[in-house]
Amino acid sequence: MTYAPHQQRVVDEKTELDDKRTKLKAFIEGNAIFAGLPEEEKERLVRQHSCMTEYSEILGERIAAFTA
C-alpha cells in the first residue's frame, strides 16, 4: 500500500519502535547484564517496555485508520 508522506512517517516510526521494543524484550528476558542490574533499574526497563508496547498499539490503530 502507498501512504501519503505524513502517514508513511507513522508507519516508519512504528517499524523502528517495534524493532527497539523487540530488542529490549530480549535484553529483559535473557541477558546476564539485565539480571545483574539493581532492582530499580530492572523495574524502569520493564516499565519502558510496557510504555513502548502501548505506544506501538496506538501507532497500529492510527495506521489501521489510514485504510478505513
mmCIF file as Biopython writes it, N, C-alpha, C and O atoms, coordinates in Angstrom:
data_model
#
loop_
_atom_site.group_PDB
_atom_site.id
_atom_site.type_symbol
_atom_site.label_atom_id
_atom_site.label_alt_id
_atom_site.label_comp_id
_atom_site.label_asym_id
_atom_site.label_entity_id
_atom_site.label_seq_id
_atom_site.pdbx_PDB_ins_code
_atom_site.Cartn_x
_atom_site.Cartn_y
_atom_site.Cartn_z
_atom_site.occupancy
_atom_site.B_iso_or_equiv
_atom_site.auth_seq_id
_atom_site.auth_asym_id
_atom_site.pdbx_PDB_model_num
ATOM 1   N N  . MET A ? 1  ? 0.843   -1.184  0.000  1.0 0.0 1  A 1 
ATOM 2   C CA . MET A ? 1  ? 0.000   0.000   0.000  1.0 0.0 1  A 1 
ATOM 3   C C  . MET A ? 1  ? 0.885   1.243   0.000  1.0 0.0 1  A 1 
ATOM 4   O O  . MET A ? 1  ? 1.938   1.273   0.636  1.0 0.0 1  A 1 
ATOM 5   N N  . THR A ? 2  ? 0.451   2.237   -0.703 1.0 0.0 2  A 1 
ATOM 6   C CA . THR A ? 2  ? 1.161   3.504   -0.751 1.0 0.0 2  A 1 
ATOM 7   C C  . THR A ? 2  ? 0.491   4.487   0.198  1.0 0.0 2  A 1 
ATOM 8   O O  . THR A ? 2  ? -0.725  4.675   0.163  1.0 0.0 2  A 1 
ATOM 9   N N  . TYR A ? 3  ? 1.293   5.102   1.038  1.0 0.0 3  A 1 
ATOM 10  C CA . TYR A ? 3  ? 0.785   6.066   2.021  1.0 0.0 3  A 1 
ATOM 11  C C  . TYR A ? 3  ? 1.231   7.467   1.643  1.0 0.0 3  A 1 
ATOM 12  O O  . TYR A ? 3  ? 2.236   7.658   0.958  1.0 0.0 3  A 1 
ATOM 13  N N  . ALA A ? 4  ? 0.462   8.441   2.105  1.0 0.0 4  A 1 
ATOM 14  C CA . ALA A ? 4  ? 0.876   9.839   1.996  1.0 0.0 4  A 1 
ATOM 15  C C  . ALA A ? 4  ? 2.124   10.007  2.866  1.0 0.0 4  A 1 
ATOM 16  O O  . ALA A ? 4  ? 2.331   9.232   3.800  1.0 0.0 4  A 1 
ATOM 17  N N  . PRO A ? 5  ? 2.955   11.007  2.571  1.0 0.0 5  A 1 
ATOM 18  C CA . PRO A ? 5  ? 4.207   11.167  3.327  1.0 0.0 5  A 1 
ATOM 19  C C  . PRO A ? 5  ? 4.028   11.210  4.843  1.0 0.0 5  A 1 
ATOM 20  O O  . PRO A ? 5  ? 4.808   10.600  5.574  1.0 0.0 5  A 1 
ATOM 21  N N  . HIS A ? 6  ? 3.013   11.921  5.320  1.0 0.0 6  A 1 
ATOM 22  C CA . HIS A ? 6  ? 2.816   12.006  6.766  1.0 0.0 6  A 1 
ATOM 23  C C  . HIS A ? 6  ? 2.382   10.652  7.342  1.0 0.0 6  A 1 
ATOM 24  O O  . HIS A ? 6  ? 2.690   10.347  8.495  1.0 0.0 6  A 1 
ATOM 25  N N  . GLN A ? 7  ? 1.679   9.849   6.559  1.0 0.0 7  A 1 
ATOM 26  C CA . GLN A ? 7  ? 1.282   8.518   7.003  1.0 0.0 7  A 1 
ATOM 27  C C  . GLN A ? 7  ? 2.482   7.571   6.989  1.0 0.0 7  A 1 
ATOM 28  O O  . GLN A ? 7  ? 2.637   6.746   7.889  1.0 0.0 7  A 1 
ATOM 29  N N  . GLN A ? 8  ? 3.316   7.689   5.982  1.0 0.0 8  A 1 
ATOM 30  C CA . GLN A ? 8  ? 4.498   6.841   5.895  1.0 0.0 8  A 1 
ATOM 31  C C  . GLN A ? 8  ? 5.417   7.066   7.083  1.0 0.0 8  A 1 
ATOM 32  O O  . GLN A ? 8  ? 6.057   6.130   7.562  1.0 0.0 8  A 1 
ATOM 33  N N  . ARG A ? 9  ? 5.487   8.309   7.563  1.0 0.0 9  A 1 
ATOM 34  C CA . ARG A ? 9  ? 6.309   8.590   8.743  1.0 0.0 9  A 1 
ATOM 35  C C  . ARG A ? 9  ? 5.797   7.817   9.949  1.0 0.0 9  A 1 
ATOM 36  O O  . ARG A ? 9  ? 6.588   7.337   10.760 1.0 0.0 9  A 1 
ATOM 37  N N  . VAL A ? 10 ? 4.482   7.694   10.072 1.0 0.0 10 A 1 
ATOM 38  C CA . VAL A ? 10 ? 3.900   6.928   11.181 1.0 0.0 10 A 1 
ATOM 39  C C  . VAL A ? 10 ? 4.245   5.443   11.028 1.0 0.0 10 A 1 
ATOM 40  O O  . VAL A ? 10 ? 4.608   4.785   12.003 1.0 0.0 10 A 1 
ATOM 41  N N  . VAL A ? 11 ? 4.133   4.922   9.815  1.0 0.0 11 A 1 
ATOM 42  C CA . VAL A ? 11 ? 4.478   3.520   9.547  1.0 0.0 11 A 1 
ATOM 43  C C  . VAL A ? 11 ? 5.955   3.280   9.878  1.0 0.0 11 A 1 
ATOM 44  O O  . VAL A ? 11 ? 6.291   2.289   10.526 1.0 0.0 11 A 1 
ATOM 45  N N  . ASP A ? 12 ? 6.821   4.167   9.443  1.0 0.0 12 A 1 
ATOM 46  C CA . ASP A ? 12 ? 8.252   4.031   9.711  1.0 0.0 12 A 1 
ATOM 47  C C  . ASP A ? 12 ? 8.536   4.122   11.210 1.0 0.0 12 A 1 
ATOM 48  O O  . ASP A ? 12 ? 9.359   3.371   11.735 1.0 0.0 12 A 1 
ATOM 49  N N  . GLU A ? 13 ? 7.867   5.025   11.888 1.0 0.0 13 A 1 
ATOM 50  C CA . GLU A ? 13 ? 8.051   5.184   13.330 1.0 0.0 13 A 1 
ATOM 51  C C  . GLU A ? 13 ? 7.670   3.896   14.063 1.0 0.0 13 A 1 
ATOM 52  O O  . GLU A ? 13 ? 8.374   3.462   14.974 1.0 0.0 13 A 1 
ATOM 53  N N  . LYS A ? 14 ? 6.555   3.290   13.661 1.0 0.0 14 A 1 
ATOM 54  C CA . LYS A ? 14 ? 6.124   2.038   14.297 1.0 0.0 14 A 1 
ATOM 55  C C  . LYS A ? 14 ? 7.122   0.920   14.024 1.0 0.0 14 A 1 
ATOM 56  O O  . LYS A ? 14 ? 7.429   0.129   14.917 1.0 0.0 14 A 1 
ATOM 57  N N  . THR A ? 15 ? 7.625   0.850   12.809 1.0 0.0 15 A 1 
ATOM 58  C CA . THR A ? 15 ? 8.609   -0.174  12.462 1.0 0.0 15 A 1 
ATOM 59  C C  . THR A ? 15 ? 9.860   -0.033  13.328 1.0 0.0 15 A 1 
ATOM 60  O O  . THR A ? 15 ? 10.364  -1.022  13.860 1.0 0.0 15 A 1 
ATOM 61  N N  . GLU A ? 16 ? 10.354  1.182   13.466 1.0 0.0 16 A 1 
ATOM 62  C CA . GLU A ? 16 ? 11.543  1.434   14.279 1.0 0.0 16 A 1 
ATOM 63  C C  . GLU A ? 16 ? 11.270  1.141   15.755 1.0 0.0 16 A 1 
ATOM 64  O O  . GLU A ? 16 ? 12.096  0.536   16.439 1.0 0.0 16 A 1 
ATOM 65  N N  . LEU A ? 17 ? 10.116  1.574   16.233 1.0 0.0 17 A 1 
ATOM 66  C CA . LEU A ? 17 ? 9.745   1.343   17.625 1.0 0.0 17 A 1 
ATOM 67  C C  . LEU A ? 17 ? 9.644   -0.151  17.912 1.0 0.0 17 A 1 
ATOM 68  O O  . LEU A ? 17 ? 10.141  -0.624  18.934 1.0 0.0 17 A 1 
ATOM 69  N N  . ASP A ? 18 ? 9.005   -0.888  17.020 1.0 0.0 18 A 1 
ATOM 70  C CA . ASP A ? 18 ? 8.850   -2.329  17.232 1.0 0.0 18 A 1 
ATOM 71  C C  . ASP A ? 18 ? 10.198  -3.040  17.246 1.0 0.0 18 A 1 
ATOM 72  O O  . ASP A ? 18 ? 10.380  -4.000  17.995 1.0 0.0 18 A 1 
ATOM 73  N N  . ASP A ? 19 ? 11.132  -2.590  16.440 1.0 0.0 19 A 1 
ATOM 74  C CA . ASP A ? 19 ? 12.475  -3.172  16.445 1.0 0.0 19 A 1 
ATOM 75  C C  . ASP A ? 19 ? 13.150  -2.927  17.799 1.0 0.0 19 A 1 
ATOM 76  O O  . ASP A ? 19 ? 13.729  -3.845  18.381 1.0 0.0 19 A 1 
ATOM 77  N N  . LYS A ? 20 ? 13.075  -1.709  18.290 1.0 0.0 20 A 1 
ATOM 78  C CA . LYS A ? 20 ? 13.668  -1.377  19.586 1.0 0.0 20 A 1 
ATOM 79  C C  . LYS A ? 20 ? 12.977  -2.141  20.712 1.0 0.0 20 A 1 
ATOM 80  O O  . LYS A ? 20 ? 13.631  -2.605  21.647 1.0 0.0 20 A 1 
ATOM 81  N N  . ARG A ? 21 ? 11.671  -2.267  20.622 1.0 0.0 21 A 1 
ATOM 82  C CA . ARG A ? 21 ? 10.892  -2.975  21.636 1.0 0.0 21 A 1 
ATOM 83  C C  . ARG A ? 21 ? 11.266  -4.454  21.675 1.0 0.0 21 A 1 
ATOM 84  O O  . ARG A ? 21 ? 11.387  -5.034  22.754 1.0 0.0 21 A 1 
ATOM 85  N N  . THR A ? 22 ? 11.447  -5.061  20.515 1.0 0.0 22 A 1 
ATOM 86  C CA . THR A ? 22 ? 11.847  -6.462  20.435 1.0 0.0 22 A 1 
ATOM 87  C C  . THR A ? 22 ? 13.222  -6.664  21.066 1.0 0.0 22 A 1 
ATOM 88  O O  . THR A ? 22 ? 13.446  -7.631  21.794 1.0 0.0 22 A 1 
ATOM 89  N N  . LYS A ? 23 ? 14.129  -5.754  20.784 1.0 0.0 23 A 1 
ATOM 90  C CA . LYS A ? 23 ? 15.477  -5.856  21.356 1.0 0.0 23 A 1 
ATOM 91  C C  . LYS A ? 23 ? 15.459  -5.655  22.867 1.0 0.0 23 A 1 
ATOM 92  O O  . LYS A ? 23 ? 16.179  -6.340  23.593 1.0 0.0 23 A 1 
ATOM 93  N N  . LEU A ? 24 ? 14.650  -4.731  23.338 1.0 0.0 24 A 1 
ATOM 94  C CA . LEU A ? 24 ? 14.544  -4.511  24.776 1.0 0.0 24 A 1 
ATOM 95  C C  . LEU A ? 24 ? 13.962  -5.744  25.460 1.0 0.0 24 A 1 
ATOM 96  O O  . LEU A ? 24 ? 14.436  -6.142  26.524 1.0 0.0 24 A 1 
ATOM 97  N N  . LYS A ? 25 ? 12.946  -6.347  24.863 1.0 0.0 25 A 1 
ATOM 98  C CA . LYS A ? 25 ? 12.342  -7.545  25.444 1.0 0.0 25 A 1 
ATOM 99  C C  . LYS A ? 25 ? 13.370  -8.672  25.529 1.0 0.0 25 A 1 
ATOM 100 O O  . LYS A ? 25 ? 13.431  -9.378  26.536 1.0 0.0 25 A 1 
ATOM 101 N N  . ALA A ? 26 ? 14.166  -8.844  24.498 1.0 0.0 26 A 1 
ATOM 102 C CA . ALA A ? 26 ? 15.207  -9.871  24.507 1.0 0.0 26 A 1 
ATOM 103 C C  . ALA A ? 26 ? 16.232  -9.586  25.607 1.0 0.0 26 A 1 
ATOM 104 O O  . ALA A ? 26 ? 16.703  -10.508 26.273 1.0 0.0 26 A 1 
ATOM 105 N N  . PHE A ? 27 ? 16.567  -8.334  25.791 1.0 0.0 27 A 1 
ATOM 106 C CA . PHE A ? 27 ? 17.506  -7.944  26.847 1.0 0.0 27 A 1 
ATOM 107 C C  . PHE A ? 27 ? 16.925  -8.277  28.212 1.0 0.0 27 A 1 
ATOM 108 O O  . PHE A ? 27 ? 17.622  -8.811  29.075 1.0 0.0 27 A 1 
ATOM 109 N N  . ILE A ? 28 ? 15.662  -7.966  28.408 1.0 0.0 28 A 1 
ATOM 110 C CA . ILE A ? 28 ? 14.996  -8.221  29.690 1.0 0.0 28 A 1 
ATOM 111 C C  . ILE A ? 28 ? 14.884  -9.716  29.965 1.0 0.0 28 A 1 
ATOM 112 O O  . ILE A ? 28 ? 15.093  -10.157 31.095 1.0 0.0 28 A 1 
ATOM 113 N N  . GLU A ? 29 ? 14.561  -10.484 28.954 1.0 0.0 29 A 1 
ATOM 114 C CA . GLU A ? 29 ? 14.238  -11.894 29.166 1.0 0.0 29 A 1 
ATOM 115 C C  . GLU A ? 29 ? 15.443  -12.823 29.217 1.0 0.0 29 A 1 
ATOM 116 O O  . GLU A ? 29 ? 15.358  -13.892 29.821 1.0 0.0 29 A 1 
ATOM 117 N N  . GLY A ? 30 ? 16.533  -12.459 28.617 1.0 0.0 30 A 1 
ATOM 118 C CA . GLY A ? 30 ? 17.598  -13.448 28.559 1.0 0.0 30 A 1 
ATOM 119 C C  . GLY A ? 30 ? 18.995  -12.888 28.579 1.0 0.0 30 A 1 
ATOM 120 O O  . GLY A ? 30 ? 19.859  -13.358 27.840 1.0 0.0 30 A 1 
ATOM 121 N N  . ASN A ? 31 ? 19.234  -11.904 29.398 1.0 0.0 31 A 1 
ATOM 122 C CA . ASN A ? 31 ? 20.541  -11.277 29.374 1.0 0.0 31 A 1 
ATOM 123 C C  . ASN A ? 31 ? 21.122  -11.236 30.783 1.0 0.0 31 A 1 
ATOM 124 O O  . ASN A ? 31 ? 20.462  -10.788 31.721 1.0 0.0 31 A 1 
ATOM 125 N N  . ALA A ? 32 ? 22.343  -11.698 30.925 1.0 0.0 32 A 1 
ATOM 126 C CA . ALA A ? 32 ? 23.005  -11.702 32.230 1.0 0.0 32 A 1 
ATOM 127 C C  . ALA A ? 32 ? 23.218  -10.285 32.757 1.0 0.0 32 A 1 
ATOM 128 O O  . ALA A ? 32 ? 23.195  -10.062 33.967 1.0 0.0 32 A 1 
ATOM 129 N N  . ILE A ? 33 ? 23.421  -9.346  31.867 1.0 0.0 33 A 1 
ATOM 130 C CA . ILE A ? 33 ? 23.593  -7.952  32.311 1.0 0.0 33 A 1 
ATOM 131 C C  . ILE A ? 33 ? 22.319  -7.472  32.998 1.0 0.0 33 A 1 
ATOM 132 O O  . ILE A ? 33 ? 22.378  -6.863  34.067 1.0 0.0 33 A 1 
ATOM 133 N N  . PHE A ? 34 ? 21.156  -7.748  32.379 1.0 0.0 34 A 1 
ATOM 134 C CA . PHE A ? 34 ? 19.890  -7.356  32.996 1.0 0.0 34 A 1 
ATOM 135 C C  . PHE A ? 34 ? 19.749  -7.986  34.374 1.0 0.0 34 A 1 
ATOM 136 O O  . PHE A ? 34 ? 19.353  -7.318  35.329 1.0 0.0 34 A 1 
ATOM 137 N N  . ALA A ? 35 ? 20.071  -9.258  34.475 1.0 0.0 35 A 1 
ATOM 138 C CA . ALA A ? 35 ? 19.934  -9.970  35.751 1.0 0.0 35 A 1 
ATOM 139 C C  . ALA A ? 35 ? 20.774  -9.328  36.846 1.0 0.0 35 A 1 
ATOM 140 O O  . ALA A ? 35 ? 20.408  -9.386  38.020 1.0 0.0 35 A 1 
ATOM 141 N N  . GLY A ? 36 ? 21.897  -8.718  36.475 1.0 0.0 36 A 1 
ATOM 142 C CA . GLY A ? 36 ? 22.785  -8.106  37.453 1.0 0.0 36 A 1 
ATOM 143 C C  . GLY A ? 36 ? 22.477  -6.659  37.792 1.0 0.0 36 A 1 
ATOM 144 O O  . GLY A ? 36 ? 23.141  -6.064  38.641 1.0 0.0 36 A 1 
ATOM 145 N N  . LEU A ? 37 ? 21.475  -6.090  37.138 1.0 0.0 37 A 1 
ATOM 146 C CA . LEU A ? 37 ? 21.130  -4.688  37.392 1.0 0.0 37 A 1 
ATOM 147 C C  . LEU A ? 37 ? 20.401  -4.537  38.724 1.0 0.0 37 A 1 
ATOM 148 O O  . LEU A ? 37 ? 19.777  -5.482  39.206 1.0 0.0 37 A 1 
ATOM 149 N N  . PRO A ? 38 ? 20.481  -3.353  39.311 1.0 0.0 38 A 1 
ATOM 150 C CA . PRO A ? 38 ? 19.698  -3.095  40.518 1.0 0.0 38 A 1 
ATOM 151 C C  . PRO A ? 38 ? 18.196  -3.245  40.214 1.0 0.0 38 A 1 
ATOM 152 O O  . PRO A ? 38 ? 17.749  -2.986  39.097 1.0 0.0 38 A 1 
ATOM 153 N N  . GLU A ? 39 ? 17.447  -3.660  41.210 1.0 0.0 39 A 1 
ATOM 154 C CA . GLU A ? 39 ? 16.014  -3.890  41.021 1.0 0.0 39 A 1 
ATOM 155 C C  . GLU A ? 39 ? 15.287  -2.662  40.483 1.0 0.0 39 A 1 
ATOM 156 O O  . GLU A ? 39 ? 14.375  -2.790  39.667 1.0 0.0 39 A 1 
ATOM 157 N N  . GLU A ? 40 ? 15.684  -1.473  40.936 1.0 0.0 40 A 1 
ATOM 158 C CA . GLU A ? 40 ? 15.020  -0.247  40.480 1.0 0.0 40 A 1 
ATOM 159 C C  . GLU A ? 40 ? 15.208  -0.041  38.981 1.0 0.0 40 A 1 
ATOM 160 O O  . GLU A ? 40 ? 14.292  0.395   38.284 1.0 0.0 40 A 1 
ATOM 161 N N  . GLU A ? 41 ? 16.410  -0.360  38.493 1.0 0.0 41 A 1 
ATOM 162 C CA . GLU A ? 41 ? 16.671  -0.205  37.059 1.0 0.0 41 A 1 
ATOM 163 C C  . GLU A ? 41 ? 15.923  -1.263  36.259 1.0 0.0 41 A 1 
ATOM 164 O O  . GLU A ? 41 ? 15.411  -0.972  35.178 1.0 0.0 41 A 1 
ATOM 165 N N  . LYS A ? 42 ? 15.855  -2.473  36.769 1.0 0.0 42 A 1 
ATOM 166 C CA . LYS A ? 42 ? 15.076  -3.512  36.100 1.0 0.0 42 A 1 
ATOM 167 C C  . LYS A ? 42 ? 13.624  -3.075  35.962 1.0 0.0 42 A 1 
ATOM 168 O O  . LYS A ? 42 ? 13.009  -3.236  34.909 1.0 0.0 42 A 1 
ATOM 169 N N  . GLU A ? 43 ? 13.092  -2.523  37.039 1.0 0.0 43 A 1 
ATOM 170 C CA . GLU A ? 43 ? 11.700  -2.060  37.013 1.0 0.0 43 A 1 
ATOM 171 C C  . GLU A ? 43 ? 11.503  -0.965  35.968 1.0 0.0 43 A 1 
ATOM 172 O O  . GLU A ? 43 ? 10.506  -0.965  35.246 1.0 0.0 43 A 1 
ATOM 173 N N  . ARG A ? 44 ? 12.446  -0.039  35.887 1.0 0.0 44 A 1 
ATOM 174 C CA . ARG A ? 44 ? 12.329  1.036   34.891 1.0 0.0 44 A 1 
ATOM 175 C C  . ARG A ? 44 ? 12.341  0.467   33.480 1.0 0.0 44 A 1 
ATOM 176 O O  . ARG A ? 44 ? 11.575  0.914   32.627 1.0 0.0 44 A 1 
ATOM 177 N N  . LEU A ? 45 ? 13.199  -0.511  33.223 1.0 0.0 45 A 1 
ATOM 178 C CA . LEU A ? 45 ? 13.261  -1.112  31.890 1.0 0.0 45 A 1 
ATOM 179 C C  . LEU A ? 45 ? 11.974  -1.866  31.549 1.0 0.0 45 A 1 
ATOM 180 O O  . LEU A ? 45 ? 11.499  -1.805  30.415 1.0 0.0 45 A 1 
ATOM 181 N N  . VAL A ? 46 ? 11.423  -2.563  32.511 1.0 0.0 46 A 1 
ATOM 182 C CA . VAL A ? 46 ? 10.155  -3.259  32.284 1.0 0.0 46 A 1 
ATOM 183 C C  . VAL A ? 46 ? 9.049   -2.251  32.025 1.0 0.0 46 A 1 
ATOM 184 O O  . VAL A ? 46 ? 8.218   -2.457  31.141 1.0 0.0 46 A 1 
ATOM 185 N N  . ARG A ? 47 ? 9.030   -1.170  32.782 1.0 0.0 47 A 1 
ATOM 186 C CA . ARG A ? 47 ? 8.023   -0.118  32.555 1.0 0.0 47 A 1 
ATOM 187 C C  . ARG A ? 47 ? 8.217   0.520   31.189 1.0 0.0 47 A 1 
ATOM 188 O O  . ARG A ? 47 ? 7.242   0.815   30.497 1.0 0.0 47 A 1 
ATOM 189 N N  . GLN A ? 48 ? 9.475   0.737   30.794 1.0 0.0 48 A 1 
ATOM 190 C CA . GLN A ? 48 ? 9.762   1.307   29.474 1.0 0.0 48 A 1 
ATOM 191 C C  . GLN A ? 48 ? 9.197   0.399   28.390 1.0 0.0 48 A 1 
ATOM 192 O O  . GLN A ? 48 ? 8.572   0.878   27.443 1.0 0.0 48 A 1 
ATOM 193 N N  . HIS A ? 49 ? 9.412   -0.902  28.520 1.0 0.0 49 A 1 
ATOM 194 C CA . HIS A ? 49 ? 8.891   -1.848  27.530 1.0 0.0 49 A 1 
ATOM 195 C C  . HIS A ? 49 ? 7.370   -1.780  27.469 1.0 0.0 49 A 1 
ATOM 196 O O  . HIS A ? 49 ? 6.782   -1.824  26.388 1.0 0.0 49 A 1 
ATOM 197 N N  . SER A ? 50 ? 6.743   -1.673  28.621 1.0 0.0 50 A 1 
ATOM 198 C CA . SER A ? 50 ? 5.279   -1.575  28.669 1.0 0.0 50 A 1 
ATOM 199 C C  . SER A ? 50 ? 4.786   -0.320  27.945 1.0 0.0 50 A 1 
ATOM 200 O O  . SER A ? 50 ? 3.823   -0.375  27.180 1.0 0.0 50 A 1 
ATOM 201 N N  . CYS A ? 51 ? 5.444   0.792   28.189 1.0 0.0 51 A 1 
ATOM 202 C CA . CYS A ? 51 ? 5.060   2.043   27.516 1.0 0.0 51 A 1 
ATOM 203 C C  . CYS A ? 51 ? 5.291   1.951   26.012 1.0 0.0 51 A 1 
ATOM 204 O O  . CYS A ? 51 ? 4.476   2.432   25.224 1.0 0.0 51 A 1 
ATOM 205 N N  . MET A ? 52 ? 6.396   1.336   25.616 1.0 0.0 52 A 1 
ATOM 206 C CA . MET A ? 52 ? 6.682   1.169   24.195 1.0 0.0 52 A 1 
ATOM 207 C C  . MET A ? 52 ? 5.611   0.305   23.530 1.0 0.0 52 A 1 
ATOM 208 O O  . MET A ? 52 ? 5.217   0.558   22.392 1.0 0.0 52 A 1 
ATOM 209 N N  . THR A ? 53 ? 5.145   -0.717  24.249 1.0 0.0 53 A 1 
ATOM 210 C CA . THR A ? 53 ? 4.105   -1.587  23.719 1.0 0.0 53 A 1 
ATOM 211 C C  . THR A ? 53 ? 2.811   -0.814  23.519 1.0 0.0 53 A 1 
ATOM 212 O O  . THR A ? 53 ? 2.162   -0.944  22.481 1.0 0.0 53 A 1 
ATOM 213 N N  . GLU A ? 54 ? 2.437   -0.019  24.496 1.0 0.0 54 A 1 
ATOM 214 C CA . GLU A ? 54 ? 1.217   0.783   24.366 1.0 0.0 54 A 1 
ATOM 215 C C  . GLU A ? 54 ? 1.347   1.783   23.217 1.0 0.0 54 A 1 
ATOM 216 O O  . GLU A ? 54 ? 0.407   1.965   22.443 1.0 0.0 54 A 1 
ATOM 217 N N  . TYR A ? 55 ? 2.493   2.421   23.105 1.0 0.0 55 A 1 
ATOM 218 C CA . TYR A ? 55 ? 2.750   3.379   22.037 1.0 0.0 55 A 1 
ATOM 219 C C  . TYR A ? 55 ? 2.639   2.690   20.675 1.0 0.0 55 A 1 
ATOM 220 O O  . TYR A ? 55 ? 2.056   3.241   19.742 1.0 0.0 55 A 1 
ATOM 221 N N  . SER A ? 56 ? 3.201   1.484   20.567 1.0 0.0 56 A 1 
ATOM 222 C CA . SER A ? 56 ? 3.130   0.726   19.322 1.0 0.0 56 A 1 
ATOM 223 C C  . SER A ? 56 ? 1.676   0.403   18.964 1.0 0.0 56 A 1 
ATOM 224 O O  . SER A ? 56 ? 1.279   0.485   17.802 1.0 0.0 56 A 1 
ATOM 225 N N  . GLU A ? 57 ? 0.900   0.040   19.968 1.0 0.0 57 A 1 
ATOM 226 C CA . GLU A ? 57 ? -0.516  -0.268  19.729 1.0 0.0 57 A 1 
ATOM 227 C C  . GLU A ? 57 ? -1.261  0.963   19.208 1.0 0.0 57 A 1 
ATOM 228 O O  . GLU A ? 57 ? -2.093  0.856   18.307 1.0 0.0 57 A 1 
ATOM 229 N N  . ILE A ? 58 ? -0.965  2.112   19.771 1.0 0.0 58 A 1 
ATOM 230 C CA . ILE A ? 58 ? -1.603  3.355   19.314 1.0 0.0 58 A 1 
ATOM 231 C C  . ILE A ? 58 ? -1.215  3.647   17.867 1.0 0.0 58 A 1 
ATOM 232 O O  . ILE A ? 58 ? -2.067  3.991   17.047 1.0 0.0 58 A 1 
ATOM 233 N N  . LEU A ? 59 ? 0.069   3.507   17.558 1.0 0.0 59 A 1 
ATOM 234 C CA . LEU A ? 59 ? 0.508   3.727   16.177 1.0 0.0 59 A 1 
ATOM 235 C C  . LEU A ? 59 ? -0.183  2.740   15.240 1.0 0.0 59 A 1 
ATOM 236 O O  . LEU A ? 59 ? -0.572  3.108   14.132 1.0 0.0 59 A 1 
ATOM 237 N N  . GLY A ? 60 ? -0.337  1.494   15.674 1.0 0.0 60 A 1 
ATOM 238 C CA . GLY A ? 60 ? -1.044  0.498   14.867 1.0 0.0 60 A 1 
ATOM 239 C C  . GLY A ? 60 ? -2.481  0.889   14.605 1.0 0.0 60 A 1 
ATOM 240 O O  . GLY A ? 60 ? -2.986  0.700   13.498 1.0 0.0 60 A 1 
ATOM 241 N N  . GLU A ? 61 ? -3.142  1.431   15.607 1.0 0.0 61 A 1 
ATOM 242 C CA . GLU A ? 61 ? -4.515  1.909   15.444 1.0 0.0 61 A 1 
ATOM 243 C C  . GLU A ? 61 ? -4.576  3.045   14.435 1.0 0.0 61 A 1 
ATOM 244 O O  . GLU A ? 61 ? -5.483  3.111   13.606 1.0 0.0 61 A 1 
ATOM 245 N N  . ARG A ? 62 ? -3.600  3.936   14.520 1.0 0.0 62 A 1 
ATOM 246 C CA . ARG A ? 62 ? -3.562  5.058   13.576 1.0 0.0 62 A 1 
ATOM 247 C C  . ARG A ? 62 ? -3.370  4.555   12.154 1.0 0.0 62 A 1 
ATOM 248 O O  . ARG A ? 62 ? -4.028  5.023   11.226 1.0 0.0 62 A 1 
ATOM 249 N N  . ILE A ? 63 ? -2.456  3.592   11.989 1.0 0.0 63 A 1 
ATOM 250 C CA . ILE A ? 63 ? -2.211  3.042   10.649 1.0 0.0 63 A 1 
ATOM 251 C C  . ILE A ? 63 ? -3.447  2.342   10.130 1.0 0.0 63 A 1 
ATOM 252 O O  . ILE A ? 63 ? -3.791  2.483   8.957  1.0 0.0 63 A 1 
ATOM 253 N N  . ALA A ? 64 ? -4.118  1.592   10.979 1.0 0.0 64 A 1 
ATOM 254 C CA . ALA A ? 64 ? -5.347  0.913   10.563 1.0 0.0 64 A 1 
ATOM 255 C C  . ALA A ? 64 ? -6.396  1.923   10.104 1.0 0.0 64 A 1 
ATOM 256 O O  . ALA A ? 64 ? -7.167  1.652   9.184  1.0 0.0 64 A 1 
ATOM 257 N N  . ALA A ? 65 ? -6.420  3.071   10.742 1.0 0.0 65 A 1 
ATOM 258 C CA . ALA A ? 65 ? -7.389  4.102   10.369 1.0 0.0 65 A 1 
ATOM 259 C C  . ALA A ? 65 ? -7.066  4.734   9.012  1.0 0.0 65 A 1 
ATOM 260 O O  . ALA A ? 65 ? -7.949  5.293   8.361  1.0 0.0 65 A 1 
ATOM 261 N N  . PHE A ? 66 ? -5.809  4.647   8.591  1.0 0.0 66 A 1 
ATOM 262 C CA . PHE A ? 66 ? -5.441  5.184   7.277  1.0 0.0 66 A 1 
ATOM 263 C C  . PHE A ? 66 ? -6.203  4.460   6.166  1.0 0.0 66 A 1 
ATOM 264 O O  . PHE A ? 66 ? -6.553  5.062   5.151  1.0 0.0 66 A 1 
ATOM 265 N N  . THR A ? 67 ? -6.452  3.184   6.362  1.0 0.0 67 A 1 
ATOM 266 C CA . THR A ? 67 ? -7.078  2.369   5.317  1.0 0.0 67 A 1 
ATOM 267 C C  . THR A ? 67 ? -8.584  2.239   5.498  1.0 0.0 67 A 1 
ATOM 268 O O  . THR A ? 67 ? -9.268  1.634   4.672  1.0 0.0 67 A 1 
ATOM 269 N N  . ALA A ? 68 ? -9.093  2.809   6.579  1.0 0.0 68 A 1 
ATOM 270 C CA . ALA A ? 68 ? -10.536 2.691   6.844  1.0 0.0 68 A 1 
ATOM 271 C C  . ALA A ? 68 ? -11.342 3.629   5.966  1.0 0.0 68 A 1 
ATOM 272 O O  . ALA A ? 68 ? -12.569 3.659   6.058  1.0 0.0 68 A 1 
#
